[in-house]
Amino acid sequence: MYPFLRMAKELVRARKLPPLGLLDSHVSHHRCWPWDLDPWMELNNGRTLTLFDLGRLPLGRRTGLDRVLTAKRWGLTVAGSSVRYRRRVTAFTALTMHTRCIGWDARFLYMEQSMWKGEECTSHVLIRSAIVSKAGMVPPAEMARAMGHSGDSPALPAWVQAWIKADAVRPWPPAR
């Protein structure tokens, strides 16, 4: 089940924190509960992606993205992701999450998130999001302007550009 109460807590908390710029980082603190575990008694890989939601939505609130999406009647959808899992997370582990927008191209917004157990990174995700309207996809530069961001996107890191290129040659639809 989706962690609605945890999300509500994070959104209320974000409302009390200072605003962030479009490219600033949001830091949040979480705990791995027994219902987040898989049969091997570690944080379930699917739940990891759900927990990353608990960082992205509050980032949207703190940057004002949520207000722009509502005012323009736009939506935001995940259009791709790449996750790297590196350390086990077991029940009751305290985690610190870092979430930030790293830039955009003509079609998508890119965010990176990481979870940390003390000084050790447990997982890292690159999220590609599309801004959508009834008319179709909205160029991220239009979203940035609506948020008061002047200028172009920062250059996307080389590893992000390589992922974009690799994903572009991935067959779609996939083989059955």
C-alpha positions as CSV (number, residue, x, y, z in Angstrom):
1,M,0.0,0.0,0.0
2,Y,1.2,3.5,-0.8
3,P,2.5,5.3,2.3
4,F,-0.1,8.1,2.3
5,L,0.5,9.1,6.0
6,R,4.2,9.3,5.5
7,M,3.7,11.5,2.5
8,A,1.3,13.7,4.3
9,K,3.9,14.1,7.1
10,E,6.6,15.0,4.6
11,L,4.4,17.5,2.8
12,V,3.4,19.2,6.1
13,R,7.0,19.3,7.1
14,A,8.0,20.8,3.8
15,R,5.5,23.6,4.2
16,K,7.3,24.7,7.3
17,L,10.8,24.7,5.7
18,P,12.3,27.6,3.8
19,P,11.7,27.8,0.1
20,L,14.2,26.4,-2.3
21,G,15.4,27.4,-5.8
22,L,14.7,25.1,-8.7
23,L,18.2,23.6,-8.5
24,D,18.6,23.4,-4.7
25,S,18.6,20.2,-2.7
26,H,15.9,19.0,-0.3
27,V,17.1,16.8,2.5
28,S,14.7,14.5,4.4
29,H,14.9,11.8,7.0
30,H,13.2,8.5,6.9
31,R,13.1,5.1,8.6
32,C,12.8,1.6,7.1
33,W,9.8,0.0,8.8
34,P,9.0,-3.7,8.9
35,W,6.3,-3.3,6.2
36,D,9.0,-1.9,3.8
37,L,10.9,-5.2,3.9
38,D,10.9,-8.0,1.3
39,P,11.2,-11.8,2.2
40,W,15.0,-11.4,2.6
41,M,14.4,-8.9,5.5
42,E,15.8,-5.9,3.6
43,L,14.2,-2.8,2.0
44,N,12.2,-4.0,-1.0
45,N,13.5,-2.6,-4.3
46,G,10.0,-1.4,-5.3
47,R,9.5,0.3,-1.9
48,T,12.8,2.1,-2.4
49,L,11.3,3.8,-5.4
50,T,8.2,4.6,-3.4
51,L,10.3,6.1,-0.6
52,F,12.0,8.3,-3.2
53,D,8.6,9.8,-3.8
54,L,8.8,11.1,-0.3
55,G,11.6,13.3,-1.3
56,R,10.4,14.5,-4.8
57,L,7.0,15.7,-3.7
58,P,8.3,17.8,-0.8
59,L,11.0,19.2,-3.2
60,G,8.2,20.2,-5.5
61,R,6.4,22.0,-2.6
62,R,9.5,23.8,-1.5
63,T,10.5,25.0,-5.0
64,G,7.0,26.1,-5.8
65,L,6.6,23.5,-8.6
66,D,3.4,22.3,-7.1
67,R,1.8,25.7,-7.3
68,V,2.9,26.1,-10.9
69,L,1.6,22.7,-11.9
70,T,-1.8,23.5,-10.2
71,A,-2.1,27.0,-11.7
72,K,-1.3,25.8,-15.2
73,R,-3.3,22.5,-14.8
74,W,-0.2,20.5,-15.7
75,G,0.9,17.2,-14.4
76,L,4.2,15.6,-13.7
77,T,4.9,11.9,-14.5
78,V,7.9,9.7,-14.3
79,A,9.1,8.9,-17.8
80,G,12.1,6.8,-16.9
81,S,14.4,5.9,-14.1
82,S,17.7,4.2,-13.4
83,V,18.4,2.9,-9.9
84,R,21.7,1.8,-8.4
85,Y,21.4,-0.3,-5.2
86,R,24.6,-0.6,-3.2
87,R,24.0,-1.3,0.5
88,R,21.4,-3.4,2.4
89,V,18.8,-1.5,4.4
90,T,17.2,-3.5,7.2
91,A,14.3,-2.8,9.5
92,F,14.5,0.3,11.6
93,T,17.4,1.8,9.7
94,A,17.5,5.6,9.8
95,L,18.0,7.1,6.3
96,T,18.8,10.5,5.0
97,M,17.6,11.3,1.5
98,H,18.9,14.0,-0.8
99,T,16.7,15.1,-3.7
100,R,17.5,17.7,-6.4
101,C,16.7,18.7,-9.9
102,I,19.9,18.5,-12.0
103,G,18.5,20.1,-15.2
104,W,16.4,19.5,-18.3
105,D,16.5,19.0,-22.0
106,A,13.9,19.8,-24.6
107,R,11.5,17.2,-23.4
108,F,12.3,16.0,-19.8
109,L,13.2,17.2,-16.4
110,Y,16.0,15.2,-14.6
111,M,16.2,14.7,-10.9
112,E,18.7,12.7,-8.8
113,Q,18.1,11.2,-5.4
114,S,20.2,9.3,-3.0
115,M,19.6,7.5,0.3
116,W,22.3,7.5,3.0
117,K,22.8,5.4,6.1
118,G,25.2,7.6,8.0
119,E,28.1,8.3,5.5
120,E,27.3,5.3,3.3
121,C,25.1,5.7,0.2
122,T,22.6,2.8,0.0
123,S,20.9,3.7,-3.3
124,H,20.9,6.4,-6.0
125,V,18.2,7.1,-8.6
126,L,18.0,9.2,-11.7
127,I,14.4,10.2,-12.5
128,R,13.3,11.5,-15.9
129,S,10.0,13.3,-15.6
130,A,7.7,14.7,-18.2
131,I,5.5,17.8,-17.6
132,V,2.1,17.1,-19.2
133,S,-1.0,19.0,-20.1
134,K,-4.2,18.2,-22.0
135,A,-2.3,19.3,-25.1
136,G,0.6,16.9,-24.5
137,M,4.1,17.4,-23.1
138,V,5.2,20.8,-21.9
139,P,8.8,21.8,-22.6
140,P,10.6,22.0,-19.2
141,A,12.1,25.4,-20.1
142,E,8.5,26.7,-20.1
143,M,8.0,25.2,-16.6
144,A,11.3,26.8,-15.4
145,R,10.2,30.2,-16.7
146,A,6.8,29.8,-15.0
147,M,8.8,29.2,-11.8
148,G,10.8,32.4,-12.2
149,H,14.0,30.6,-13.3
150,S,15.9,32.7,-15.8
151,G,18.4,31.1,-18.1
152,D,19.0,27.7,-19.6
153,S,19.4,24.4,-17.8
154,P,22.7,23.7,-16.3
155,A,24.7,21.2,-18.4
156,L,23.6,17.7,-17.6
157,P,26.4,15.6,-16.1
158,A,28.1,13.2,-18.6
159,W,26.7,10.1,-16.9
160,V,23.1,11.5,-17.4
161,Q,23.8,12.3,-21.0
162,A,25.2,8.8,-21.5
163,W,22.1,7.3,-19.9
164,I,19.8,9.4,-22.2
165,K,21.7,8.2,-25.3
166,A,21.6,4.6,-24.1
167,D,17.9,4.8,-23.4
168,A,17.3,6.3,-26.9
169,V,18.5,3.1,-28.6
170,R,16.6,0.8,-26.3
171,P,13.9,-1.0,-28.4
172,W,10.3,0.1,-27.9
173,P,8.1,-1.7,-27.6
174,P,10.2,-4.4,-26.1
175,A,10.2,-8.0,-27.3
176,R,7.5,-10.3,-25.8
